Amino acid sequence: MSVDFLQLANPGIQGLMPYQPGKPIEELERELGITNIIKLASNENPLGLSDAAKEAVAAELAQGGRYPDGGGVQLKQSLSARLGVMPAQITLGNGSNDVLELIARVFANPEAEVVFSQYSFAVYALVTQAVGARAVAVPAVKWGHDLTAMAAAVTPATRLIYLANPNNPTGTWFGKDELIQFMEQIPADVLVVLDEAYIEYSEDADFPDGIELLPRYSNLIVTRTFSKAYGLASMRVGYAVSNPQIADLLNRLRQPFNVNSFALAAANAVLADDDYLQRSIETNRQGMRQLQTGLESLGLSYIPSAGNFIAVDVQKEGMAVFQSLLQEGVIVRPVANYQMPNHLRISIGLQAENQRCLDALGKVLGL
Ligand SMILES: *Cc1c(COP(=O)(O)O)cnc(C)c1O
């Protein structure tokens, strides 16, 4: 008997499309037989792993045969001191992706609605569908979250709202007053997840800090990550900060050892390395300016971004331009899967990488 396992899968899983990661450098090298490839496709930190993180990981190897500290006590203490919250408010995750999914698994179900914005981070739709909840994607305004429309989309069935500030892949952001006005309209029993994966890069004085708003809104969950400004993308460590009761619930479902020892050690080390963070921010600031200026000279428009990436309108099918850029040894991110077929998302790299990307774009577009 031949079994169609698709029919056996849970309904939410049957229609699921896997998350599309950026193309790895090694894979392209093998395909094209070329070297010296640059990757500006996954919003990774172009400075690479900090020395402090490398040393912490190396020192951890001696204990590599043991389970990690499942409570992440030390890292939670460091974060607690840094953020001015109680350790009991923190849920550590295998990347913030892990906590974004945990939240959906704890609070959403097939009777629930989950609200997020058009063009927002793909993981929100993915975890919503995985738990069988109904996704309510609210049309964006100027590529960004329409918070007024999102508040209006709340119904008695709404359990969760995902907000990304700034959003990936658009880089759009909203200000503090807008966020407060939004929170004031949301019923206290609807959870708002504020994904601040790129908050360290924000320069706008009006950019909200979700942690500051936690005492005011017990239904707010803020998520952050070590993958971007802290340069630990490969390690997989992120976290949620919420009221302790929510943290307790997330903790019940969390895998007991969801953050490994090397990630814990690296995160602790990099959190204490303020110099690395400042260099990350400064490299991004300069690179963002360089790319913006370069794109303007090429006559290409882009969406203003508060992240470490920029979405560029290439005025034709982005997928084809992406392919041509690969031939030049430059990996960027097509975003057709976000209904943005004419855009490419370019992560901010080091100066020479940004220049190569601009040169390659000019060449393949004939500009
Ligand atoms: C990169 C990213 C994340 C999380 O990445 P992790 O590596 O899982 O911490 C979360 N949200 C957004 C919007 C991102 O772009």
The ligand as an SDF file (V2000), in Angstrom:
LIG
                    3D

 15 15  0  0  0  0  0  0  0  0999 V2000
   16.7600   38.1060   11.5690 C   0  0  0  0  0  0  0  0  0  0  0  0
   15.4050   38.3570   12.1540 C   0  0  0  0  0  0  0  0  0  0  0  0
   14.9490   37.6910   13.2930 C   0  0  0  0  0  0  0  0  0  0  0  0
   15.6200   36.6280   14.0390 C   0  0  0  0  0  0  0  0  0  0  0  0
   16.6430   36.0100   13.7840 O   0  0  0  0  0  0  0  0  0  0  0  0
   17.2390   34.9480   14.7780 P   0  0  0  0  0  0  0  0  0  0  0  0
   18.5420   34.6760   14.1550 O   0  0  0  0  0  0  0  0  0  0  0  0
   16.3130   33.7770   14.8040 O   0  0  0  0  0  0  0  0  0  0  0  0
   17.3320   35.6050   16.1200 O   0  0  0  0  0  0  0  0  0  0  0  0
   13.7370   38.0210   13.8310 C   0  0  0  0  0  0  0  0  0  0  0  0
   12.9810   38.9540   13.2640 N   0  0  0  0  0  0  0  0  0  0  0  0
   13.3670   39.6130   12.1940 C   0  0  0  0  0  0  0  0  0  0  0  0
   12.4720   40.6520   11.6480 C   0  0  0  0  0  0  0  0  0  0  0  0
   14.5740   39.3200   11.5870 C   0  0  0  0  0  0  0  0  0  0  0  0
   14.9210   39.9460   10.4670 O   0  0  0  0  0  0  0  0  0  0  0  0
  1  2  1  0
  2  3  1  0
  2 14  2  0
  3  4  1  0
  3 10  2  0
  4  5  1  0
  5  6  1  0
  6  7  2  0
  6  8  1  0
  6  9  1  0
 10 11  1  0
 11 12  2  0
 12 13  1  0
 12 14  1  0
 14 15  1  0
M  END
$$$$
